[in-house]
Amino acid sequence: MSSEDLERYETEMELALYREYRDVVHLFSHVVETERRFYLANSVDVKVRGEGVEVYFEVTMEDAWVWDIYRPARFARQVRVVTFKDVNVEELAKPELEVPESPF
């Protein structure tokens, strides 16, 4: 396998991952970003642990989808992340009114 083949394969995998994200994002209520991963989840709990300089975050998520190109199963029932780095949690905006698709 040449380096061009490998680059093409990775590009195709990234595009497939983006398309999957686009298809599932509406199923989730939160976006969680850590230094290593990006998650979609329906339940997020962040706890600050430790004291002084030794502070870390414990993040627990339920009904999650993991942005990871090399992970064969991206849906996880429960995820627990422990990190010393920043954690960003955002609630996704839901449209107030959804227009049903026409059956015609």
Secondary structure, 3 states (H helix, E strand, C coil): CCHHHHHHHHHHHHHHHHHHHHHHHHHCCEEEECCCCEEEEEEEEEEEECCCCCCEEEEEEEEEEEECCCCCCCEEEEEEEEECCCCEEEECCCCCCCCCCCCC
